[in-house]
Amino acid sequence: MQIAQLVLRDATNITDKLAPLTRLQPDLLLAFGASHLLSAVAAPLAATFPAARRIGCSTAGEISAAGVSDESCVLTAIRFASTQLVQASTRLSGMNDSLAAGRRLATQLPPEGLRAVLVFAQGVSINGSALLLGIGEVLRSELPVAGGLAGDGNAFRETWVLDDGGIRRDGVVALGFYGPALRFAHGSFGGWSPFGPARKVTRSAGNLLHELDGEPALDVYKRYLGVHASGLPASGLLFPFAMLGSDHRETGLIRSILGVDERDGSLTLAGEIDPHGYLKLMHASTDALVGGAEAAAEAVQASIPAQAQGLALLVSCVGRKLVMGGRVEEEVEAVGSVLGPQALLAGFYSYGEIGPLAASGACRLHNQTMTVTWIGEG
């Protein structure tokens, strides 16, 4: 397995700038970037690497071996020794199509020999939990699935997904990995702390939260946010929800707010919640979030051979980036310090992170979490 990386800062002479990657003759190109650069690079990538699978998405910040950047496009080329790749794509007609979209993706991936899947999806008008449920209904539940939802800075207006056909606002793409040589490991951790009382979910539908303790959810949420309420929905990234079961125990999942409806007092969350469960507000410090990123990397390190060479795909939440501000580099540095120089880092800040839930092994949508996925051969 060979890996090369390029960070584009502008849209000039893109084809010429791709030259260092052509020598690798890659099987896979991962592209994570600001919307205008992702759009600019799509056609040159197709022309220069017609035989390679090309996947990626727009971001709320890019991650490369050089650290964290904005308004850039990180291109990572991979040539596998023996792993085969199959791409699946579909279009999402709306949030209510999320479950069916997951099923459509999964049915395009032949099950024989399938070892792992990467998924990238538009990040605004989507129910990420339902998408993954649809994938899981078709594929075996223990199959590792990782990836994330596309970002749009902190604007939450328009996101893009790249596949072999180009870029689309309504796109969802999956990449299946085949072959016994593949090494695919995953770790995820948040670092957020719950505060305040647990609030009973008294009315919800999928990822729409209507009531907490019998009150409009937006009213309850605004009371807690205080002065931050005027900045919704973006300020909601600073105060996500911890999901608790009906027994008040934490499930290990966090939910971010994607939108608010002032008319009916509801909140749109990035994924589904337990309609019979409880929610608690959360907050975090930079040190706690960096510690969470380190813990995610340590989980990966424990699952791979010592000194293994490979790609470390980092998908972290835009909410973490907003909390850490100028110290955001520290969580990426923490991952790199744990995994060492033999790991090439690539990834992005997202509107939702995809990966197995440690407690069950089943794939879930995470929010406000650093997820680290190791891709290698050996």
C-alpha positions as semicolon CSV with decimal commas, in nm:
position;residue;x (nm);y (nm);z (nm)
1;M;0,000;0,000;0,000
2;Q;0,137;0,340;-0,103
3;I;0,000;0,683;-0,005
4;A;0,065;1,037;-0,127
5;Q;-0,101;1,364;-0,030
6;L;-0,146;1,709;-0,176
7;V;-0,306;2,021;-0,024
8;L;-0,452;2,270;-0,273
9;R;-0,489;2,631;-0,160
10;D;-0,642;2,778;-0,477
11;A;-0,808;2,671;-0,802
12;T;-0,530;2,772;-1,043
13;N;-0,346;2,518;-1,261
14;I;-0,505;2,223;-1,082
15;T;-0,410;1,966;-1,346
16;D;-0,043;2,065;-1,320
17;K;-0,057;2,049;-0,942
18;L;-0,187;1,690;-0,957
19;A;0,135;1,569;-1,119
20;P;0,295;1,442;-0,792
21;L;-0,002;1,209;-0,740
22;T;0,003;1,063;-1,093
23;R;0,330;0,881;-1,029
24;L;0,151;0,668;-0,771
25;Q;-0,113;0,545;-1,021
26;P;-0,366;0,540;-0,736
27;D;-0,668;0,314;-0,697
28;L;-0,840;0,565;-0,468
29;L;-0,849;0,941;-0,433
30;L;-0,999;1,099;-0,122
31;A;-1,091;1,467;-0,157
32;F;-1,201;1,683;0,135
33;G;-1,228;2,056;0,081
34;A;-1,406;2,387;0,082
35;S;-1,702;2,380;-0,158
36;H;-1,550;2,605;-0,426
37;L;-1,227;2,403;-0,440
38;L;-1,405;2,066;-0,435
39;S;-1,610;2,186;-0,731
40;A;-1,299;2,306;-0,912
41;V;-1,106;1,985;-0,860
42;A;-1,378;1,735;-0,962
43;A;-1,326;1,751;-1,339
44;P;-0,942;1,754;-1,328
45;L;-0,947;1,451;-1,099
46;A;-1,175;1,263;-1,338
47;A;-0,957;1,351;-1,638
48;T;-0,627;1,274;-1,468
49;F;-0,732;0,959;-1,279
50;P;-1,013;0,798;-1,483
51;A;-0,943;0,448;-1,348
52;A;-0,936;0,549;-0,980
53;R;-1,230;0,566;-0,743
54;R;-1,287;0,927;-0,642
55;I;-1,482;1,008;-0,326
56;G;-1,503;1,290;-0,075
57;C;-1,711;1,584;0,040
58;S;-1,722;1,950;0,138
59;T;-1,612;2,030;0,490
60;A;-1,612;2,261;0,788
61;G;-1,232;2,242;0,788
62;E;-0,972;2,012;0,636
63;I;-0,723;1,777;0,804
64;S;-0,393;1,672;0,648
65;A;-0,048;1,560;0,756
66;A;0,030;1,933;0,787
67;G;-0,253;1,992;1,036
68;V;-0,587;2,175;1,016
69;S;-0,669;2,418;0,736
70;D;-0,966;2,613;0,601
71;E;-1,048;2,709;0,244
72;S;-0,825;2,431;0,111
73;C;-0,870;2,091;-0,052
74;V;-0,681;1,788;0,081
75;L;-0,623;1,519;-0,181
76;T;-0,498;1,181;-0,063
77;A;-0,402;0,917;-0,322
78;I;-0,382;0,549;-0,226
79;R;-0,248;0,255;-0,425
80;F;-0,340;-0,082;-0,277
81;A;-0,133;-0,396;-0,317
82;S;-0,428;-0,634;-0,336
83;T;-0,744;-0,471;-0,195
84;Q;-1,027;-0,419;-0,444
85;L;-1,276;-0,133;-0,435
86;V;-1,641;-0,102;-0,538
87;Q;-1,821;0,233;-0,535
88;A;-2,194;0,281;-0,474
89;S;-2,382;0,609;-0,516
90;T;-2,734;0,741;-0,481
91;R;-2,921;1,067;-0,455
92;L;-3,116;1,177;-0,152
93;S;-3,456;1,324;-0,236
94;G;-3,503;1,459;0,117
95;M;-3,465;1,375;0,484
96;N;-3,746;1,118;0,467
97;D;-3,551;0,932;0,196
98;S;-3,255;0,862;0,427
99;L;-3,351;0,505;0,523
100;A;-3,423;0,405;0,162
101;A;-3,102;0,573;0,045
102;G;-2,903;0,356;0,283
103;R;-3,070;0,045;0,145
104;R;-3,000;0,157;-0,214
105;L;-2,633;0,207;-0,138
106;A;-2,592;-0,127;0,036
107;T;-2,757;-0,327;-0,241
108;Q;-2,495;-0,196;-0,486
109;L;-2,212;-0,354;-0,283
110;P;-2,164;-0,727;-0,350
111;P;-2,157;-0,900;-0,009
112;E;-1,901;-1,167;-0,100
113;G;-1,563;-1,067;0,038
114;L;-1,678;-0,726;0,163
115;R;-1,455;-0,628;0,456
116;A;-1,542;-0,264;0,532
117;V;-1,727;0,040;0,397
118;L;-1,661;0,416;0,386
119;V;-1,967;0,643;0,359
120;F;-1,988;1,016;0,287
121;A;-2,321;1,196;0,261
122;Q;-2,465;1,544;0,232
123;G;-2,488;1,698;0,574
124;V;-2,796;1,920;0,596
125;S;-3,120;1,758;0,475
126;I;-3,046;1,409;0,604
127;N;-3,125;1,176;0,891
128;G;-2,786;1,016;0,936
129;S;-2,909;0,750;1,175
130;A;-3,174;0,635;0,929
131;L;-2,916;0,623;0,648
132;L;-2,698;0,388;0,852
133;L;-2,997;0,181;0,959
134;G;-3,078;0,125;0,592
135;I;-2,721;0,015;0,522
136;G;-2,727;-0,218;0,819
137;E;-3,054;-0,380;0,712
138;V;-2,889;-0,499;0,390
139;L;-2,532;-0,568;0,504
140;R;-2,433;-0,776;0,804
141;S;-2,448;-0,582;1,129
142;E;-2,089;-0,655;1,234
143;L;-1,943;-0,505;0,913
144;P;-1,735;-0,196;1,002
145;V;-1,869;0,123;0,844
146;A;-1,697;0,460;0,884
147;G;-1,710;0,809;0,728
148;G;-1,904;1,127;0,788
149;L;-2,156;1,389;0,681
150;A;-2,037;1,675;0,462
151;G;-1,989;2,022;0,607
152;D;-2,040;2,383;0,504
153;G;-1,828;2,570;0,755
154;N;-2,067;2,673;1,031
155;A;-2,334;2,793;0,784
156;F;-2,544;2,472;0,757
157;R;-2,676;2,577;0,415
158;E;-2,530;2,370;0,131
159;T;-2,300;2,069;0,130
160;W;-2,149;1,863;-0,152
161;V;-2,045;1,502;-0,207
162;L;-1,793;1,378;-0,464
163;D;-1,812;1,043;-0,641
164;D;-1,697;0,907;-0,977
165;G;-1,979;1,098;-1,146
166;G;-1,878;1,440;-1,009
167;I;-2,011;1,650;-0,720
168;R;-2,373;1,676;-0,607
169;R;-2,561;1,859;-0,335
170;D;-2,791;1,561;-0,281
171;G;-2,528;1,289;-0,308
172;V;-2,446;0,991;-0,090
173;V;-2,148;0,769;-0,175
174;A;-2,019;0,444;-0,029
175;L;-1,694;0,262;-0,099
176;G;-1,666;-0,110;-0,035
177;F;-1,326;-0,264;0,045
178;Y;-1,266;-0,626;-0,060
179;G;-0,984;-0,869;0,009
180;P;-0,819;-1,046;0,305
181;A;-0,518;-0,811;0,318
182;L;-0,724;-0,511;0,433
183;R;-0,660;-0,380;0,784
184;F;-0,946;-0,158;0,904
185;A;-0,957;-0,034;1,264
186;H;-1,164;0,233;1,434
187;G;-1,173;0,444;1,747
188;S;-1,403;0,724;1,861
189;F;-1,431;0,942;2,168
190;G;-1,597;1,268;2,263
191;G;-1,463;1,437;2,573
192;W;-1,786;1,626;2,650
193;S;-1,941;1,641;2,998
194;P;-2,316;1,642;3,072
195;F;-2,467;1,905;3,300
196;G;-2,810;1,990;3,435
197;P;-3,103;1,753;3,486
198;A;-3,200;1,474;3,251
199;R;-3,501;1,581;3,043
200;K;-3,760;1,326;2,932
201;V;-3,830;1,304;2,561
202;T;-4,207;1,343;2,556
203;R;-4,261;1,393;2,182
204;S;-4,030;1,318;1,893
205;A;-4,033;1,174;1,543
206;G;-3,709;1,033;1,408
207;N;-3,455;1,312;1,439
208;L;-3,716;1,583;1,513
209;L;-3,738;1,668;1,883
210;H;-4,070;1,836;1,962
211;E;-4,101;1,823;2,341
212;L;-3,891;1,776;2,654
213;D;-4,076;1,723;2,981
214;G;-4,398;1,824;2,804
215;E;-4,262;2,163;2,691
216;P;-4,158;2,274;2,342
217;A;-3,799;2,153;2,308
218;L;-3,678;2,485;2,169
219;D;-3,810;2,673;2,472
220;V;-3,629;2,441;2,711
221;Y;-3,311;2,460;2,509
222;K;-3,314;2,840;2,486
223;R;-3,347;2,871;2,864
224;Y;-3,025;2,679;2,907
225;L;-2,839;2,864;2,634
226;G;-2,922;3,209;2,769
227;V;-2,726;3,468;2,572
228;H;-2,612;3,200;2,326
229;A;-2,971;3,139;2,211
230;S;-2,957;3,431;1,967
231;G;-2,691;3,246;1,768
232;L;-2,898;2,934;1,697
233;P;-2,863;2,700;1,522
234;A;-2,485;2,751;1,499
235;S;-2,447;2,814;1,874
236;G;-2,614;2,477;1,937
237;L;-2,287;2,314;1,834
238;L;-2,143;2,434;2,164
239;F;-2,415;2,257;2,367
240;P;-2,505;1,916;2,223
241;F;-2,727;1,654;2,387
242;A;-2,612;1,336;2,557
243;M;-2,852;1,051;2,486
244;L;-2,971;0,853;2,787
245;G;-3,183;0,543;2,786
246;S;-3,509;0,497;2,973
247;D;-3,294;0,384;3,269
248;H;-3,110;0,721;3,269
249;R;-2,784;0,555;3,166
250;E;-2,575;0,720;2,895
251;T;-2,577;0,536;2,563
252;G;-2,242;0,676;2,445
253;L;-2,406;0,876;2,166
254;I;-2,421;1,255;2,132
255;R;-2,662;1,455;1,917
256;S;-2,596;1,796;1,762
257;I;-2,859;2,044;1,652
258;L;-2,887;2,104;1,277
259;G;-3,184;2,341;1,280
260;V;-3,463;2,504;1,481
261;D;-3,827;2,572;1,399
262;E;-3,950;2,883;1,578
263;R;-4,310;2,817;1,475
264;D;-4,362;2,482;1,643
265;G;-4,072;2,499;1,890
266;S;-3,893;2,191;1,759
267;L;-3,525;2,104;1,713
268;T;-3,383;1,911;1,417
269;L;-3,103;1,685;1,534
270;A;-2,834;1,523;1,320
271;G;-2,962;1,174;1,400
272;E;-3,248;0,988;1,559
273;I;-3,308;0,979;1,933
274;D;-3,479;0,730;2,162
275;P;-3,846;0,844;2,183
276;H;-3,866;0,686;2,528
277;G;-3,531;0,811;2,653
278;Y;-3,382;1,118;2,815
279;L;-3,147;1,395;2,705
280;K;-2,889;1,600;2,894
281;L;-2,707;1,908;2,776
282;M;-2,329;1,887;2,742
283;H;-2,032;2,122;2,737
284;A;-1,657;2,075;2,702
285;S;-1,317;2,233;2,744
286;T;-1,037;2,222;2,490
287;D;-0,825;2,002;2,715
288;A;-1,108;1,750;2,749
289;L;-1,166;1,739;2,373
290;V;-0,795;1,690;2,302
291;G;-0,796;1,409;2,556
292;G;-1,090;1,253;2,374
293;A;-0,904;1,263;2,042
294;E;-0,606;1,098;2,206
295;A;-0,830;0,824;2,347
296;A;-0,975;0,756;2,000
297;A;-0,624;0,718;1,857
298;E;-0,523;0,486;2,140
299;A;-0,819;0,260;2,061
300;V;-0,696;0,234;1,702
301;Q;-0,337;0,177;1,806
302;A;-0,445;-0,117;2,021
303;S;-0,604;-0,282;1,715
304;I;-0,320;-0,259;1,463
305;P;0,028;-0,416;1,443
306;A;0,316;-0,218;1,590
307;Q;0,479;0,020;1,340
308;A;0,210;-0,055;1,080
309;Q;0,204;0,181;0,781
310;G;-0,133;0,317;0,671
311;L;-0,385;0,598;0,642
312;A;-0,548;0,746;0,951
313;L;-0,879;0,898;0,843
314;L;-0,987;1,160;1,097
315;V;-1,347;1,284;1,097
316;S;-1,418;1,531;1,376
317;C;-1,717;1,753;1,446
318;V;-1,740;2,121;1,357
319;G;-1,868;2,178;1,710
320;R;-1,537;2,061;1,852
321;K;-1,359;2,300;1,617
322;L;-1,569;2,592;1,737
323;V;-1,503;2,513;2,103
324;M;-1,127;2,474;2,056
325;G;-1,085;2,777;1,832
326;G;-0,717;2,854;1,783
327;R;-0,621;2,536;1,966
328;V;-0,797;2,303;1,722
329;E;-0,462;2,178;1,587
330;E;-0,402;2,015;1,923
331;E;-0,652;1,733;1,876
332;V;-0,500;1,641;1,540
333;E;-0,152;1,661;1,687
334;A;-0,266;1,432;1,970
335;V;-0,379;1,167;1,720
336;G;-0,055;1,197;1,525
337;S;0,152;1,166;1,841
338;V;-0,018;0,840;1,937
339;L;-0,010;0,677;1,593
340;G;0,337;0,795;1,499
341;P;0,496;0,902;1,168
342;Q;0,397;0,579;0,994
343;A;0,036;0,704;0,987
344;L;-0,055;0,959;0,720
345;L;-0,336;1,179;0,852
346;A;-0,626;1,292;0,631
347;G;-0,983;1,395;0,702
348;F;-1,222;1,678;0,775
349;Y;-1,453;1,854;1,019
350;S;-1,806;1,733;0,965
351;Y;-2,174;1,765;1,051
352;G;-2,181;1,405;1,175
353;E;-1,930;1,126;1,225
354;I;-1,986;0,762;1,125
355;G;-1,831;0,465;1,298
356;P;-1,890;0,162;1,518
357;L;-2,019;0,221;1,869
358;A;-1,763;0,070;2,103
359;A;-2,020;-0,089;2,333
360;S;-2,199;-0,286;2,061
361;G;-1,976;-0,281;1,751
362;A;-2,273;-0,169;1,542
363;C;-2,229;0,130;1,313
364;R;-2,381;0,453;1,445
365;L;-2,398;0,822;1,371
366;H;-2,192;1,019;1,620
367;N;-2,190;1,392;1,687
368;Q;-1,927;1,605;1,859
369;T;-1,687;1,311;1,839
370;M;-1,339;1,254;1,704
371;T;-1,342;0,935;1,498
372;V;-1,019;0,775;1,376
373;T;-1,029;0,504;1,110
374;W;-0,716;0,313;1,018
375;I;-0,689;0,182;0,661
376;G;-0,392;-0,039;0,575
377;E;-0,285;-0,372;0,432
378;G;-0,083;-0,656;0,571
